[in-house]
């Protein structure tokens, strides 16, 4: 896994937050549509923004998961007061 600078990490987390918000909005608008048909295009769209920094798709997924409290702790994760 590539070590990102502080500036790159902040930029990647910002894009991950935007992606997470877009995912939540899309799922809320279309609850009957399957997860993969909604999430895959959105995840790939936002990943293209951070791909030039050397961020793999799996690394991007893990950052989004951490921001949403799926595993580990990320100070200031979404929905949590810092």
C-alpha positions as CSV (number, residue, x, y, z in Angstrom):
1,X,0.0,0.0,0.0
2,X,1.3,3.4,-0.9
3,X,1.9,5.9,1.8
4,X,0.1,9.2,1.1
5,X,1.2,12.6,2.2
6,X,-1.0,14.5,4.6
7,X,-2.3,16.7,1.7
8,X,-3.1,13.7,-0.4
9,X,-4.7,11.9,2.5
10,X,-7.0,14.9,3.1
11,X,-7.9,15.1,-0.6
12,X,-8.7,11.4,-0.8
13,X,-10.8,11.6,2.3
14,X,-12.7,14.6,0.9
15,X,-13.5,12.7,-2.3
16,X,-14.5,9.7,-0.2
17,X,-16.9,11.8,1.8
18,X,-18.4,13.1,-1.5
19,X,-18.7,9.6,-2.8
20,X,-20.4,8.4,0.4
21,X,-22.9,11.2,0.3
22,X,-23.6,10.4,-3.4
23,X,-24.1,6.7,-2.5
24,X,-26.5,7.5,0.3
25,X,-28.5,9.9,-1.8
26,X,-28.7,7.4,-4.7
27,X,-29.8,4.5,-2.4
28,X,-32.4,6.7,-0.7
29,X,-33.9,7.8,-4.1
30,X,-33.9,4.2,-5.5
31,X,-34.3,1.8,-2.6
32,X,-35.7,-1.0,-4.8
33,X,-32.7,-1.1,-7.1
34,X,-29.9,-3.5,-6.2
35,X,-26.8,-2.2,-4.4
36,X,-24.3,-3.2,-7.2
37,X,-26.2,-1.5,-9.9
38,X,-26.3,1.7,-7.9
39,X,-22.9,1.7,-6.1
40,X,-20.5,0.4,-8.8
41,X,-20.8,3.3,-11.2
42,X,-20.7,5.9,-8.4
43,X,-17.6,4.3,-6.8
44,X,-15.8,4.1,-10.1
45,X,-16.7,7.7,-10.9
46,X,-15.2,9.0,-7.7
47,X,-12.2,6.7,-7.7
48,X,-11.2,8.2,-11.1
49,X,-10.6,11.5,-9.2
50,X,-8.0,9.9,-6.8
51,X,-6.5,7.3,-9.1
52,X,-3.8,9.6,-10.3
53,X,-2.5,9.9,-6.7
54,X,-1.8,6.1,-6.8
55,X,-4.9,5.2,-4.7
56,X,-6.1,1.7,-5.6
57,X,-9.8,0.9,-5.8
58,X,-9.6,-1.3,-2.7
59,X,-7.8,1.4,-0.7
60,X,-10.5,3.9,-1.7
61,X,-13.2,1.4,-0.5
62,X,-11.4,1.0,2.8
63,X,-11.2,4.8,3.3
64,X,-15.0,5.1,2.7
65,X,-15.6,2.2,5.1
66,X,-13.6,3.8,7.8
67,X,-15.3,7.1,7.4
68,X,-18.6,5.4,7.8
69,X,-17.5,3.3,10.8
70,X,-17.5,-0.1,9.1
71,X,-14.2,-1.0,10.8
72,X,-11.5,0.7,12.8
73,X,-11.8,4.3,14.1
74,X,-11.2,7.4,12.0
75,X,-11.3,10.6,14.0
76,X,-13.9,12.8,12.6
77,X,-15.7,10.1,10.7
78,X,-19.1,11.0,9.1
79,X,-21.9,11.7,11.6
80,X,-19.5,12.0,14.6
81,X,-18.7,15.3,16.3
82,X,-15.0,15.9,16.3
